[in-house]
């Protein structure tokens, strides 16, 4: 069974890969990516900005050492993203955005937990 630090390293890698994929999709095709989650048209600039942030964070998660500052950056970037999506959902009646925002909130808690374990070991 992996140690908590090994699990945190695995989590950081998974978060990095998922963040890279999401960032690439949001940066290159924000409208198409947004439609997958029920984001109404006209939100391209906001989604592209989220994508660029994701690309920067994923580079740090996948290539930098120590990794914990990048995982903290991911956790700190999540709440504004969730609030942005929830506001879009409220404004446009896109209820599907609420579960996405809730997922992001849960991911933030997991990111912070892994960040704590990595920071404790200087990783």
N, C-alpha and C positions, 0 to 999 in steps of 0.2 A: 504494500500500500504506500503511495507517495506521501511524503511529508507535507505539511501545510505550505511550506515555502515552494516545494515542487509543484503543488497544486496551484499556487499563486502564479508561478512561472508559466504553467500551462494556460491558466486563465488569461494572463497578459498576452500570450501568443494568439489565443482564440479571439480575444477582443481586438487585437491588432489586425488580424485577417478580416474579421467582420467589418471593422471600421474602414479598412482599405477598400473593401468591396462597396460599402455604402457610400463612402466618399467619392469614389470613382463614378459611380452611377449618378449621384446627385450633382456632381460637377459637370459631367459630360451630357447628361440627359435629365435635367431637373424636372421637366414637365412629365416625361414618361415615368420617371421614378415616383413622382408625386402621385400620379394616377393610381399606382399600385396600392397606395395607402389612402386614397380618397381625397387627396389634396386638390382643391379647386384650382383651375387655371389662374394665372396671374401671380403665383407665388414663386416663380422661377428664381428671382434674385435671392430671396431668403433661403430657398433650398440649395442653391448653388453656394451660398456663403457657408451653410452648414457642411456642404461637401468639401469645400476647401479646408475648413477647420479639421474635418475628419481625415483628410489626406495628410495634413501636417502631423496630427497626433498619431496616425498609424505608422508613419515613418519612424517616429520616436519609439513607439511600442515594439516595432519589429527590428530596429537597428541600433538603438542607443542603449547604453549602460551607464548608470543604473536605469532600470525601467520604471521604478515606482513614481518618479515625477511625471512621466507620460501617462501613467494610469490615473494619477491624480488629475491631470489636465483633462483626461477623458471624462472623469467623474464630474468635474466642474463645468464642462461644456454640455453635459446632458440636461441639467435643469432648464437652461434657456431654450434648448431645442424642444423639450417636452412642453414648455409653456407656449412657445411659438405654434407648435402643432395643435395644442388644445385651443388656443385663440383662433386659429384658422378654422378648426372644427366648429367652434361656437358661432363664429361669424357666418359660416357657410352651411351650417347644418350637417356637416360631414361627421357623423357619429363614429365612424370607423377610426377617426383620429384619436379618440379617447383611449381605446385599448393600446394603441401605439404609444401614446404619452405615458400610460401606466407601465408598459413594458420598459420604457426608457427609465422611469423612476426605479423600477426593480433592478435594472442593469446598473444603475448608479450605486445602489447599495452593495451589489456584488463587486463592482470596481473598487469601492472604498475598502471593502474587506480584504481583497487581494493586495491593494496598495499598502495597507497596514502591515501585512505579512512580509511583503517585499522590502519595505522601508526598514523594518526591524532587523533584517539581514543585510541591509545596504545594497540590495539588488534592485 
